[in-house]
Amino acid sequence: MFGNRITLFKLLGFEVRIDASWLLLALLVTWSLAKGVFPGSYKAAESTYWAMGVFGALGLFLSIIFHELCHSLVATRYGIPMKGITLFIFGGVAEMDDEPPSAKAEFLMAIAGPLSSLALGLTFHGVTYAGRNLGWPGSISTVTSYLGLINFVLAGFNLLPAFPLDGGRVLRSMLWGWKGNLRWATRISSSIGSTFGILLIVMGIFGLFRGNFIGGLWWLMIGLFLRNAAQMSYTQVLARKVLEGEKVRRFMVPDPITVSRALTLEEFVNDYVYRYHFKMFPVVSFDRLVGCITVRQAAEVPREEWREHTVGEIAGACTPDITVGPDEDAVRALAKMSRTTNSRLLVVEGDRLVGIVTLKDMLRFLSLKLELRDMKP
């Protein structure tokens, strides 16, 4: 889902990050508030409108963080590992490594977001009312009134029963509690989410033909995102059900391709990168894993200096994001791949490299299970 992410700060133990796409959204929101929204409700100088736009965008930013933080707090209450909160062009997401343990946990975690936005909306409207009675500048009341309204909109939109929106998760929790079957509940709710995404796509195309280019484009993009997210969510649940209880050892490829610290960068690129087409290689010395080298690290060295530098000089440590134990649950490995966008994980025992597990091999296993209809209920 995400591209380049920037960690901003930690809040109550959760990392708050922004995807690069959020920067585009922040600029668009600031511009639309300063040039379109606020001039229609308050008379002021151009510079004031831009200041109001910045504070309005910042308030929206903090509102989304609060919304996702409430999801995360409820999730940790039920023992669901949370890796942080990431804001991107379509809003924010609290990143989970696993599905909720029960329908009740799913319901409470999902409903916490819209309730938090509703509470913020009431709070901002209360501040607006108090500010007007206390004689605060109209610019402040205008911004707080907007933030109250936008939080009501966030609450309402998220309550739509379209998975993976919060309302879709509420629906899934009810279906799950009724039938006791998470896979069936996810299939139904994700189908509704996918249908809703198609509806938004149609509305977006219709808007484009009617000349509403910006509005139509936004509906189109949101519809595509929702449809894709709904389909991916069902696929992830299927994968978890198939891989549940399986160990990484079953899927790993032993004796993976490794490189020596003594190789020059020229030898590394010509004999390994161009031959095997991997973006990352483990560095091994005397049967011990001593580091990892990526194509990006090699590219940072000027081409004419590749003969003068060795792999050992630029290789870095293998971080926990690219390593996994052979006896770890395959579902955990899949969740790590999804969270970090790494399609290959090094399988390590102590300081020894015993294999590599790839997303391709795990998905091939899933495909065979589906073809044979050998699925857990």
ChimeraX attribute file (.defattr): number of C-alpha atoms within 10 A of each C-alpha:
attribute: neighborCount
match mode: 1-to-1
recipient: residues
	/A:1	10
	/A:2	16
	/A:3	12
	/A:4	8
	/A:5	16
	/A:6	13
	/A:7	13
	/A:8	11
	/A:9	10
	/A:10	12
	/A:11	12
	/A:12	8
	/A:13	11
	/A:14	17
	/A:15	16
	/A:16	21
	/A:17	20
	/A:18	20
	/A:19	19
	/A:20	16
	/A:21	16
	/A:22	20
	/A:23	14
	/A:24	12
	/A:25	17
	/A:26	20
	/A:27	14
	/A:28	13
	/A:29	19
	/A:30	22
	/A:31	17
	/A:32	15
	/A:33	24
	/A:34	22
	/A:35	15
	/A:36	13
	/A:37	17
	/A:38	22
	/A:39	15
	/A:40	10
	/A:41	11
	/A:42	14
	/A:43	12
	/A:44	12
	/A:45	9
	/A:46	12
	/A:47	10
	/A:48	15
	/A:49	23
	/A:50	18
	/A:51	15
	/A:52	21
	/A:53	25
	/A:54	20
	/A:55	18
	/A:56	26
	/A:57	23
	/A:58	15
	/A:59	19
	/A:60	21
	/A:61	16
	/A:62	12
	/A:63	21
	/A:64	22
	/A:65	22
	/A:66	16
	/A:67	24
	/A:68	28
	/A:69	23
	/A:70	21
	/A:71	26
	/A:72	27
	/A:73	19
	/A:74	19
	/A:75	24
	/A:76	13
	/A:77	11
	/A:78	16
	/A:79	13
	/A:80	18
	/A:81	16
	/A:82	19
	/A:83	16
	/A:84	20
	/A:85	25
	/A:86	24
	/A:87	25
	/A:88	22
	/A:89	16
	/A:90	14
	/A:91	15
	/A:92	19
	/A:93	18
	/A:94	22
	/A:95	17
	/A:96	18
	/A:97	17
	/A:98	16
	/A:99	15
	/A:100	19
	/A:101	12
	/A:102	14
	/A:103	21
	/A:104	16
	/A:105	18
	/A:106	25
	/A:107	21
	/A:108	17
	/A:109	24
	/A:110	29
	/A:111	20
	/A:112	21
	/A:113	26
	/A:114	25
	/A:115	17
	/A:116	23
	/A:117	26
	/A:118	21
	/A:119	16
	/A:120	22
	/A:121	25
	/A:122	18
	/A:123	17
	/A:124	21
	/A:125	19
	/A:126	14
	/A:127	17
	/A:128	23
	/A:129	14
	/A:130	13
	/A:131	16
	/A:132	14
	/A:133	9
	/A:134	9
	/A:135	9
	/A:136	12
	/A:137	10
	/A:138	16
	/A:139	18
	/A:140	17
	/A:141	21
	/A:142	19
	/A:143	23
	/A:144	25
	/A:145	21
	/A:146	22
	/A:147	26
	/A:148	26
	/A:149	18
	/A:150	21
	/A:151	26
	/A:152	21
	/A:153	16
	/A:154	21
	/A:155	24
	/A:156	16
	/A:157	15
	/A:158	22
	/A:159	22
	/A:160	18
	/A:161	20
	/A:162	27
	/A:163	33
	/A:164	27
	/A:165	20
	/A:166	26
	/A:167	25
	/A:168	24
	/A:169	28
	/A:170	26
	/A:171	25
	/A:172	30
	/A:173	25
	/A:174	17
	/A:175	19
	/A:176	21
	/A:177	17
	/A:178	11
	/A:179	10
	/A:180	15
	/A:181	14
	/A:182	21
	/A:183	18
	/A:184	17
	/A:185	22
	/A:186	28
	/A:187	20
	/A:188	17
	/A:189	26
	/A:190	30
	/A:191	18
	/A:192	20
	/A:193	27
	/A:194	24
	/A:195	18
	/A:196	21
	/A:197	26
	/A:198	18
	/A:199	17
	/A:200	22
	/A:201	24
	/A:202	16
	/A:203	18
	/A:204	24
	/A:205	18
	/A:206	16
	/A:207	19
	/A:208	17
	/A:209	11
	/A:210	10
	/A:211	10
	/A:212	13
	/A:213	14
	/A:214	12
	/A:215	14
	/A:216	22
	/A:217	17
	/A:218	16
	/A:219	22
	/A:220	23
	/A:221	15
	/A:222	19
	/A:223	24
	/A:224	18
	/A:225	16
	/A:226	25
	/A:227	25
	/A:228	16
	/A:229	20
	/A:230	26
	/A:231	18
	/A:232	14
	/A:233	17
	/A:234	22
	/A:235	17
	/A:236	18
	/A:237	18
	/A:238	20
	/A:239	21
	/A:240	21
	/A:241	17
	/A:242	22
	/A:243	22
	/A:244	14
	/A:245	12
	/A:246	15
	/A:247	18
	/A:248	26
	/A:249	19
	/A:250	12
	/A:251	18
	/A:252	21
	/A:253	17
	/A:254	13
	/A:255	10
	/A:256	16
	/A:257	15
	/A:258	16
	/A:259	20
	/A:260	17
	/A:261	22
	/A:262	15
	/A:263	17
	/A:264	18
	/A:265	24
	/A:266	20
	/A:267	15
	/A:268	23
	/A:269	18
	/A:270	11
	/A:271	13
	/A:272	17
	/A:273	17
	/A:274	10
	/A:275	10
	/A:276	12
	/A:277	10
	/A:278	13
	/A:279	14
	/A:280	18
	/A:281	23
	/A:282	23
	/A:283	25
	/A:284	20
	/A:285	15
	/A:286	8
	/A:287	11
	/A:288	14
	/A:289	21
	/A:290	20
	/A:291	20
	/A:292	24
	/A:293	23
	/A:294	17
	/A:295	15
	/A:296	10
	/A:297	15
	/A:298	20
	/A:299	12
	/A:300	9
	/A:301	13
	/A:302	8
	/A:303	11
	/A:304	8
	/A:305	11
	/A:306	18
	/A:307	12
	/A:308	9
	/A:309	16
	/A:310	19
	/A:311	25
	/A:312	21
	/A:313	13
	/A:314	17
	/A:315	19
	/A:316	16
	/A:317	12
	/A:318	16
	/A:319	10
	/A:320	10
	/A:321	15
	/A:322	19
	/A:323	19
	/A:324	22
	/A:325	20
	/A:326	23
	/A:327	14
	/A:328	15
	/A:329	17
	/A:330	26
	/A:331	23
	/A:332	18
	/A:333	28
	/A:334	25
	/A:335	16
	/A:336	20
	/A:337	18
	/A:338	16
	/A:339	16
	/A:340	12
	/A:341	14
	/A:342	16
	/A:343	14
	/A:344	22
	/A:345	23
	/A:346	27
	/A:347	26
	/A:348	18
	/A:349	15
	/A:350	10
	/A:351	11
	/A:352	15
	/A:353	24
	/A:354	21
	/A:355	22
	/A:356	23
	/A:357	26
	/A:358	19
	/A:359	17
	/A:360	11
	/A:361	14
	/A:362	21
	/A:363	14
	/A:364	11
	/A:365	16
	/A:366	21
	/A:367	14
	/A:368	11
	/A:369	15
	/A:370	14
	/A:371	10
	/A:372	9
	/A:373	9
	/A:374	11
	/A:375	12
	/A:376	11
	/A:377	10
